[in-house]
Amino acid sequence: MRHSHPPALVGCIVAIVAAARADDLRFTLTDLGHVPGYRITQAYGLNRFGHAVLTAEYPFDSRDPEYQTFWHDGSALRPLFPSKATLASAHGINDLDQVAGTIGHERAFVWQASQMRKLEPLAGGSASWSFAINNAGQVAGGSYLDEQGLQYHAVRWEVDGTATDLGARPERWSNGLVINERGHVVGYAAAEDYRAFAALWRDGEMIELATPGGRHSAFALGINDHDEAVGVSYGRDSVRAVWWSRGQVAELQTPDAFRSGANAINIAGAIVGYIQAEGQRARATLWRGGKRYDLTDLLVPLGDWAVVNALDINESGWIVGTALHDGKYHGVLLKPVPEPVTAFLTSPGVLVLLRRARCHLAWG
């Protein structure tokens, strides 16, 4: 018996797949922990394995350090430094579980397996700091250029500790906030009037990323390996999440009278950040495929959690950030739920239909 119209059959299956992907976007939530004695615990970065770096901030007791840094290896929350008195913050982690951060207010570092390596400031500078690290061990951050801390520039450190001044053109200040696997860095540069523009450093050149019309400043906070960048722009009365790609700039979908910010983007173009109405709690947000999603609404089961900020996303679509639970702010990891379409596509009946369609297309 000849089966007619297999292209239509395939088209139907593709349409079902697309609809399932759009309508069944859900996430599970893993609690990465809340550090006692601190108001907020935030998960800032994660790697491909779901290992995360977290910082506890705002102590209840003024005798405690201003903040402390932790690493979650998928099973437990562990302090980067054994002494509670160590003042350290960290935002970046790579697939080798190397963490980039700043100890005290004066020195960038790379941490791995309980060992710390300091990253020296530029010549003449009094302090350095770091925010991100890629799998090649390159680190993005900044350094003062003088002892007084009157001027600072974006820096990229190589794996051997060599520091490259990324510069600021005529601007007085610049800062490197994120680095991709190509070694390209994004951040910002600012002039004497304190107006800032988002910047991309690649191949020895600083590229100014356009500030959206009507805005006075912009900061790039995330970059993927396609050199697509995301961040935030500031206007007189509003703050908006922004996306940059190939010389184009666009503000991300944000409800009227809300503020928004974009923190990270993965290779598929999925963007995470937050939106917030005046006087209300922020809501962690995912922008994907031209649509905006409230991440709290996508949790299964929902439970007593409110995800307030999404700070990083990896290539598998896993997300880390901060969530409110029982009056405390926890670091959290969100993982996409395996889509029902997977089971649908691997069912025997569908496999037979696809095989028949493929044979028809092959033999005519």
C-alpha positions as CSV (number, residue, x, y, z in Angstrom):
1,M,0.0,0.0,0.0
2,R,1.4,3.4,-1.0
3,H,1.3,6.1,1.7
4,S,0.6,9.5,0.1
5,H,1.7,13.0,1.0
6,P,4.6,12.2,3.4
7,P,5.9,15.8,3.1
8,A,2.6,17.0,4.6
9,L,3.0,14.3,7.3
10,V,6.5,15.6,8.1
11,G,5.2,19.2,8.1
12,C,2.5,18.2,10.6
13,I,5.0,16.5,12.9
14,V,7.3,19.6,12.8
15,A,4.3,21.8,13.6
16,I,3.4,19.7,16.6
17,V,7.0,19.7,17.7
18,A,7.2,23.5,17.4
19,A,3.9,24.0,19.3
20,A,5.0,21.6,22.1
21,R,8.3,23.4,22.5
22,A,6.5,26.8,22.8
23,D,3.7,25.7,25.1
24,D,5.4,23.3,27.4
25,L,8.3,25.5,28.6
26,R,8.8,24.5,32.3
27,F,11.6,24.5,34.8
28,T,12.4,22.6,38.0
29,L,14.0,24.5,40.9
30,T,17.0,23.3,42.9
31,D,17.7,25.2,46.1
32,L,21.5,26.0,46.2
33,G,21.2,27.4,49.7
34,H,20.9,30.4,51.9
35,V,23.9,31.4,54.1
36,P,22.7,32.1,57.7
37,G,23.5,35.5,59.0
38,Y,23.1,37.2,55.6
39,R,20.0,38.8,54.0
40,I,20.7,37.6,50.5
41,T,22.5,34.7,48.9
42,Q,22.8,35.0,45.1
43,A,24.0,32.6,42.5
44,Y,25.9,34.7,40.0
45,G,27.5,32.2,37.5
46,L,27.3,28.5,36.5
47,N,29.1,26.2,34.2
48,R,28.0,23.4,31.8
49,F,27.8,20.9,34.7
50,G,25.5,23.1,36.8
51,H,28.2,24.0,39.3
52,A,27.7,27.5,40.5
53,V,29.4,30.4,42.3
54,L,27.4,32.2,44.9
55,T,27.9,35.3,47.2
56,A,26.2,35.9,50.5
57,E,25.6,39.7,51.0
58,Y,24.4,42.2,53.6
59,P,25.1,40.6,57.0
60,F,22.7,41.1,59.9
61,D,25.7,41.5,62.3
62,S,28.0,44.3,61.3
63,R,30.9,42.3,62.8
64,D,30.6,39.8,59.9
65,P,32.3,40.5,56.6
66,E,30.4,42.5,54.1
67,Y,30.1,39.5,51.8
68,Q,31.3,35.9,51.5
69,T,31.7,33.6,48.5
70,F,30.7,30.0,48.0
71,W,30.9,27.3,45.4
72,H,28.2,24.7,44.8
73,D,29.6,21.5,43.2
74,G,26.2,20.0,42.5
75,S,25.9,18.4,45.9
76,A,26.7,21.0,48.6
77,L,27.4,24.7,49.2
78,R,31.1,25.1,50.2
79,P,33.0,28.2,51.1
80,L,35.8,29.2,48.8
81,F,37.9,30.3,51.8
82,P,38.0,28.5,55.1
83,S,38.1,31.7,57.2
84,K,34.8,33.4,57.6
85,A,36.8,36.7,58.1
86,T,37.9,36.5,54.4
87,L,36.2,39.2,52.4
88,A,35.7,37.9,48.9
89,S,33.2,38.1,46.1
90,A,33.0,36.1,42.9
91,H,30.8,36.1,39.8
92,G,32.4,33.8,37.2
93,I,33.0,30.1,36.9
94,N,34.2,28.0,34.0
95,D,33.9,24.3,33.1
96,L,37.1,23.5,35.0
97,D,35.5,24.8,38.2
98,Q,37.9,27.7,38.1
99,V,36.3,30.8,39.8
100,A,37.2,34.4,39.1
101,G,36.6,37.0,41.8
102,T,38.0,39.7,44.0
103,I,39.5,39.3,47.5
104,G,39.1,42.3,49.8
105,H,38.7,45.4,47.7
106,E,42.2,45.2,46.2
107,R,43.1,42.0,44.3
108,A,41.6,39.9,41.5
109,F,42.0,36.2,41.9
110,V,41.4,32.8,40.3
111,W,40.4,30.0,42.6
112,Q,40.5,26.2,41.9
113,A,40.4,23.3,44.3
114,S,41.0,25.4,47.4
115,Q,44.0,27.1,45.8
116,M,44.0,30.8,45.0
117,R,46.2,32.7,42.5
118,K,46.2,36.5,42.6
119,L,46.0,38.6,39.5
120,E,48.2,41.7,39.7
121,P,46.9,45.2,38.7
122,L,48.3,47.1,35.7
123,A,51.7,48.8,36.2
124,G,51.3,51.7,38.7
125,G,47.8,50.6,39.8
126,S,46.8,50.0,43.4
127,A,44.1,47.4,43.0
128,S,42.6,44.9,40.5
129,W,39.2,43.0,40.3
130,S,37.8,40.3,38.2
131,F,34.3,39.2,37.1
132,A,34.5,36.3,34.6
133,I,36.6,33.5,33.3
134,N,36.4,31.4,30.2
135,N,37.5,27.8,29.6
136,A,40.9,28.9,28.3
137,G,41.6,30.5,31.7
138,Q,41.3,34.1,30.4
139,V,39.9,36.5,32.9
140,A,37.9,39.7,32.5
141,G,38.0,42.6,35.0
142,G,39.6,45.9,35.7
143,S,42.5,47.7,37.4
144,Y,43.4,51.1,38.7
145,L,46.1,52.9,36.8
146,D,47.4,54.9,39.8
147,E,47.8,54.6,43.5
148,Q,44.9,57.0,44.3
149,G,42.4,55.0,42.3
150,L,41.4,58.0,40.2
151,Q,41.4,56.1,36.9
152,Y,40.7,52.5,35.9
153,H,40.7,50.4,32.7
154,A,39.2,47.1,31.6
155,V,41.7,44.3,31.7
156,R,42.1,40.8,30.3
157,W,44.4,38.4,32.1
158,E,45.9,35.4,30.3
159,V,46.3,32.0,31.9
160,D,49.9,32.9,32.9
161,G,48.8,36.0,34.7
162,T,49.8,38.5,32.0
163,A,47.5,41.5,32.1
164,T,46.4,43.4,28.9
165,D,45.1,46.9,29.3
166,L,42.1,46.9,27.1
167,G,42.0,50.7,27.2
168,A,39.2,53.3,27.2
169,R,40.1,55.4,24.1
170,P,39.8,59.1,25.3
171,E,37.4,58.0,28.1
172,R,38.7,58.1,31.6
173,W,37.3,54.8,32.9
174,S,36.4,51.3,31.5
175,N,35.6,48.0,33.0
176,G,35.5,44.4,31.6
177,L,32.6,42.5,33.0
178,V,32.2,39.3,30.9
179,I,34.4,37.2,28.5
180,N,33.4,34.6,25.9
181,E,35.2,31.6,24.6
182,R,36.8,33.6,21.8
183,G,38.5,35.9,24.4
184,H,36.2,38.8,23.6
185,V,35.2,41.1,26.5
186,V,32.2,43.3,27.1
187,G,31.6,45.9,29.7
188,Y,31.5,49.7,29.6
189,A,33.5,52.9,29.2
190,A,32.7,56.2,30.8
191,A,33.9,59.8,30.4
192,E,34.3,62.8,32.7
193,D,30.5,63.5,32.7
194,Y,29.9,60.0,33.9
195,R,27.9,59.0,30.9
196,A,28.7,55.5,30.0
197,F,28.4,53.4,26.9
198,A,28.5,49.6,26.4
199,A,31.8,48.4,24.9
200,L,33.1,45.3,23.2
201,W,36.8,44.6,23.1
202,R,38.0,42.2,20.4
203,D,41.2,41.8,18.3
204,G,42.9,44.7,20.0
205,E,40.1,47.1,19.4
206,M,37.4,48.7,21.5
207,I,34.0,48.9,19.8
208,E,31.3,51.2,21.1
209,L,27.9,49.5,21.2
210,A,25.2,51.9,20.3
211,T,23.1,53.3,23.2
212,P,19.4,53.2,22.4
213,G,17.7,56.4,21.4
214,G,16.7,58.6,24.3
215,R,19.1,56.9,26.8
216,H,22.1,58.5,28.3
217,S,24.1,55.4,29.4
218,A,24.4,51.7,28.7
219,F,26.3,48.8,30.2
220,A,26.9,45.4,28.6
221,L,26.6,42.6,31.1
222,G,26.6,39.4,29.0
223,I,28.0,38.0,25.8
224,N,27.8,34.7,23.9
225,D,30.2,33.2,21.4
226,H,28.4,34.9,18.5
227,D,29.4,38.2,20.1
228,E,25.7,39.0,20.8
229,A,25.7,41.1,23.9
230,V,23.0,42.0,26.4
231,G,22.8,44.5,29.2
232,V,20.9,47.6,30.5
233,S,20.4,51.2,29.3
234,Y,19.4,54.2,31.4
235,G,17.1,57.0,30.5
236,R,15.9,59.9,32.5
237,D,13.0,58.0,33.9
238,S,13.4,54.4,32.9
239,V,15.8,51.4,32.8
240,R,15.6,48.9,30.0
241,A,17.1,45.5,29.1
242,V,19.1,45.8,25.8
243,W,20.4,43.4,23.1
244,W,23.2,44.1,20.7
245,S,24.2,42.1,17.6
246,R,26.2,43.0,14.5
247,G,25.9,46.7,14.9
248,Q,22.2,46.5,15.8
249,V,20.6,47.5,19.1
250,A,17.2,46.8,20.5
251,E,15.4,47.1,23.8
252,L,13.9,43.9,25.0
253,Q,10.1,43.5,25.5
254,T,9.2,45.2,28.8
255,P,5.8,46.2,30.1
256,D,5.1,49.9,30.3
257,A,6.1,51.6,33.6
258,F,8.4,48.6,34.4
259,R,12.2,48.6,34.6
260,S,14.2,45.7,33.2
261,G,17.7,44.4,32.9
262,A,19.4,41.6,30.9
263,N,22.3,39.7,32.6
264,A,23.3,36.9,30.3
265,I,22.7,35.3,26.9
266,N,23.6,31.8,25.7
267,I,24.6,30.6,22.3
268,A,21.0,29.9,21.3
269,G,20.1,33.5,22.0
270,A,18.1,32.9,25.2
271,I,18.4,35.9,27.5
272,V,17.9,36.1,31.3
273,G,17.4,39.0,33.6
274,Y,14.5,40.7,35.4
275,I,11.6,43.1,35.2
276,Q,10.3,45.2,38.1
277,A,7.4,47.5,38.6
278,E,7.8,50.6,40.8
279,G,7.4,49.6,44.5
280,Q,7.1,45.9,43.7
281,R,9.4,42.9,44.0
282,A,11.5,42.1,40.9
283,R,10.6,39.1,38.7
284,A,13.2,36.9,37.0
285,T,12.6,36.9,33.3
286,L,13.5,34.8,30.2
287,W,13.4,36.3,26.7
288,R,13.4,33.6,24.1
289,G,12.2,33.4,20.5
290,G,10.8,36.9,20.6
291,K,8.7,36.2,23.8
292,R,9.1,37.2,27.4
293,Y,8.5,34.6,30.2
294,D,8.1,35.1,34.0
295,L,10.3,32.3,35.3
296,T,8.3,31.9,38.5
297,D,5.2,31.1,36.4
298,L,7.2,28.3,34.7
299,L,8.2,26.4,37.8
300,V,6.9,22.8,38.3
301,P,5.8,22.4,41.0
302,L,5.4,26.1,41.8
303,G,5.6,25.8,45.6
304,D,6.4,28.7,47.8
305,W,9.1,30.3,45.6
306,A,9.4,33.6,43.8
307,V,12.4,33.9,41.5
308,V,13.4,37.5,41.6
309,N,16.5,37.7,39.3
310,A,18.1,35.4,36.7
311,L,21.9,36.1,36.6
312,D,23.3,33.5,34.2
313,I,22.3,30.9,31.6
314,N,24.4,28.1,30.2
315,E,24.3,26.4,26.8
316,S,21.8,23.8,28.0
317,G,19.4,26.5,29.1
318,W,20.1,26.0,32.8
319,I,19.6,29.2,34.8
320,V,21.0,30.5,38.1
321,G,19.8,33.4,40.1
322,T,18.0,34.4,43.3
323,A,14.6,33.4,44.7
324,L,12.6,34.3,47.8
325,H,11.4,31.5,49.9
326,D,10.0,31.6,53.5
327,G,11.2,35.2,53.8
328,K,14.8,34.5,52.8
329,Y,16.7,35.0,49.5
330,H,18.3,31.8,48.2
331,G,20.6,31.0,45.4
332,V,18.8,28.7,43.0
333,L,19.3,26.6,39.8
334,L,16.5,26.2,37.3
335,K,16.6,23.3,34.8
336,P,14.2,22.9,31.8
337,V,11.9,20.0,32.2
338,P,12.4,17.4,29.5
339,E,9.7,18.3,27.0
340,P,6.8,16.0,26.3
341,V,7.7,16.2,22.6
342,T,10.7,14.0,23.3
343,A,8.6,11.1,24.4
344,F,6.2,11.8,21.4
345,L,9.0,11.8,18.9
346,T,10.5,8.5,20.2
347,S,7.3,6.6,20.3
348,P,7.2,3.6,18.0
349,G,4.3,4.9,16.0
350,V,5.9,8.2,15.2
351,L,9.2,6.5,14.3
352,V,7.4,4.3,11.8
353,L,5.7,7.3,10.2
354,L,9.0,9.2,10.0
355,R,10.8,6.1,8.5
356,R,8.0,5.7,5.8
357,A,8.2,9.4,5.0
358,R,12.0,9.3,4.7
359,C,11.7,6.3,2.3
360,H,9.1,8.0,0.2
361,L,11.3,11.1,-0.1
362,A,14.3,9.0,-1.0
363,W,12.6,6.8,-3.6
364,G,9.9,9.0,-5.0
